[in-house]
Amino acid sequence: MKSYFVYILTNQSRSTLYVRVTSELDYRLAQHRAGTHDGSTKKYGLTRLVYADTIAREKQLKNWHRQWKISLIESQNPNWNNLSPRPRMDAETSSA
């Protein structure tokens, strides 16, 4: 059975919060970082993963006010550290 995750992305200035669900968190984060899809993540530079949890929280979080989301993030990630793994460097993409 696949595991599904709800996640929150933000930008460097923390001005926009983006809540979504995925079964492939690493893959989706790579897409957000690469800017491969037009939309709000590309438009606002939302590449900083600041919260991730199982799907049970998604419906609840979607309906929360912005300040509630900020309080949740700061209770578990007070410095708003980027929680996504660093992209791997392949031989094709690294420079020698």
Secondary structure by P-SEA (a helix, b strand, c coil): cbbbbbbbbbcccccbbbbbccccaaaaaaaaaaccccccccccccccccccccccaaaaaaaccaaaaaaaaaaccccccccccccccccccccc
